[in-house]
Amino acid sequence: MRKLTSYNEDNFRQIEQYEGISVVRFSAPWCPPCQASEEMFSLFVERLDDDIQTGKVNVDQAPVLTTKYEIWGLPSVLIFHEGQLVKRIPGVKSPAVYAQAIADIKKGQ
C-alpha cells in the first residue's frame, strides 16, 4: 500500500523541487468532509504511477503553507508540475476528477 507523505513547512521543498508531477491534499482532522473523503483519496493515490509524488498537509500544522497556497476550503488538492502549482481542486471530488487533471497535465508535457 502506498503511503501518503505528511508535509509541512520543513519538508514541502521536496514538492517544490520535484521534477515531475506531485499531488498534495490539504485537510484537517476537524473537517468532516475531509474525514469522509480520506479513504477515497487514499485509494485513488494507490492507483497512480510510481513517478507521481503524493502527500498530504494538515493545515493546522502548516499555517505558512496554507496561506502561501491560499487554501480557503477543505479539503483541497493541489497538483504541481516541475515544482509549480498547475491545478487547484477544492472540495470533495471523485477520483475521476483528479485522474483527468493529471492526464491533462501529462498531455501538456
C-alpha positions as CSV (number, residue, x, y, z in Angstrom):
1,M,0.0,0.0,0.0
2,R,1.3,3.4,-1.0
3,K,1.6,5.8,2.0
4,L,0.8,9.5,1.7
5,T,3.8,11.5,2.9
6,S,3.0,14.1,5.5
7,Y,4.3,17.5,4.5
8,N,4.8,20.8,6.4
9,E,6.9,23.9,6.2
10,D,10.1,21.8,7.0
11,N,9.8,19.3,4.1
12,F,7.5,20.8,1.5
13,R,10.5,21.9,-0.5
14,Q,10.6,18.3,-1.8
15,I,7.3,19.1,-3.6
16,E,8.5,22.4,-4.9
17,Q,11.8,20.9,-6.2
18,Y,10.4,17.7,-7.7
19,E,10.9,17.3,-11.4
20,G,7.6,15.6,-12.2
21,I,4.0,15.6,-11.0
22,S,3.0,15.9,-7.3
23,V,-0.4,15.6,-5.8
24,V,-0.9,17.1,-2.4
25,R,-4.1,17.1,-0.3
26,F,-4.7,19.9,2.2
27,S,-7.1,18.8,5.0
28,A,-7.7,19.0,8.8
29,P,-8.6,16.4,11.4
30,W,-11.7,18.5,12.5
31,C,-13.1,18.8,8.9
32,P,-16.0,16.3,8.4
33,P,-15.8,16.4,4.5
34,C,-12.0,15.7,4.8
35,Q,-12.5,12.7,7.0
36,A,-15.4,11.4,4.9
37,S,-13.3,11.5,1.7
38,E,-9.9,10.5,3.1
39,E,-10.2,6.8,2.2
40,M,-11.4,7.5,-1.3
41,F,-8.4,9.8,-1.9
42,S,-6.1,7.2,-0.5
43,L,-7.5,4.6,-2.9
44,F,-7.0,7.0,-5.8
45,V,-3.4,7.6,-4.8
46,E,-2.7,3.9,-4.7
47,R,-3.5,3.6,-8.4
48,L,-1.2,6.4,-9.5
49,D,2.1,5.8,-11.4
50,D,5.1,5.4,-9.1
51,D,6.7,8.5,-10.6
52,I,4.0,10.8,-9.2
53,Q,4.8,12.1,-5.8
54,T,1.9,12.2,-3.3
55,G,1.3,13.7,0.0
56,K,-0.9,15.4,2.5
57,V,-0.7,18.6,4.6
58,N,-2.6,19.1,7.9
59,V,-3.5,22.8,7.6
60,D,-3.3,23.1,11.4
61,Q,0.3,22.1,11.4
62,A,1.3,24.1,8.3
63,P,-0.2,27.6,8.6
64,V,2.5,29.1,6.4
65,L,1.9,26.7,3.5
66,T,-1.9,27.1,3.9
67,T,-1.5,30.8,3.5
68,K,1.1,30.6,0.7
69,Y,-1.1,28.4,-1.4
70,E,-4.3,30.2,-0.5
71,I,-6.2,27.3,0.9
72,W,-9.6,28.6,1.9
73,G,-11.7,25.5,1.6
74,L,-11.1,22.0,2.8
75,P,-10.2,19.5,1.5
76,S,-8.2,21.0,-1.3
77,V,-6.0,19.0,-3.7
78,L,-3.1,20.9,-5.3
79,I,-1.3,19.4,-8.3
80,F,2.2,20.5,-9.0
81,H,4.3,20.0,-12.2
82,E,8.0,20.7,-12.1
83,G,7.5,22.3,-8.7
84,Q,4.9,24.8,-9.9
85,L,1.3,24.8,-8.9
86,V,-0.7,24.0,-12.0
87,K,-4.1,22.8,-10.7
88,R,-6.2,23.5,-7.7
89,I,-9.2,21.2,-6.9
90,P,-11.2,22.4,-3.9
91,G,-13.8,20.4,-2.1
92,V,-14.6,16.7,-2.2
93,K,-14.3,15.4,-5.8
94,S,-14.4,12.0,-7.4
95,P,-11.2,10.1,-8.2
96,A,-12.1,10.7,-11.9
97,V,-11.7,14.5,-11.5
98,Y,-8.2,14.0,-10.1
99,A,-7.3,11.5,-12.7
100,Q,-8.5,13.8,-15.5
101,A,-6.4,16.7,-14.1
102,I,-3.3,14.5,-14.1
103,A,-4.0,13.2,-17.6
104,D,-4.4,16.8,-18.8
105,I,-1.0,17.8,-17.3
106,K,0.7,14.8,-18.8
107,K,-0.7,15.7,-22.3
108,G,0.9,19.1,-21.9
109,Q,4.3,17.6,-21.2
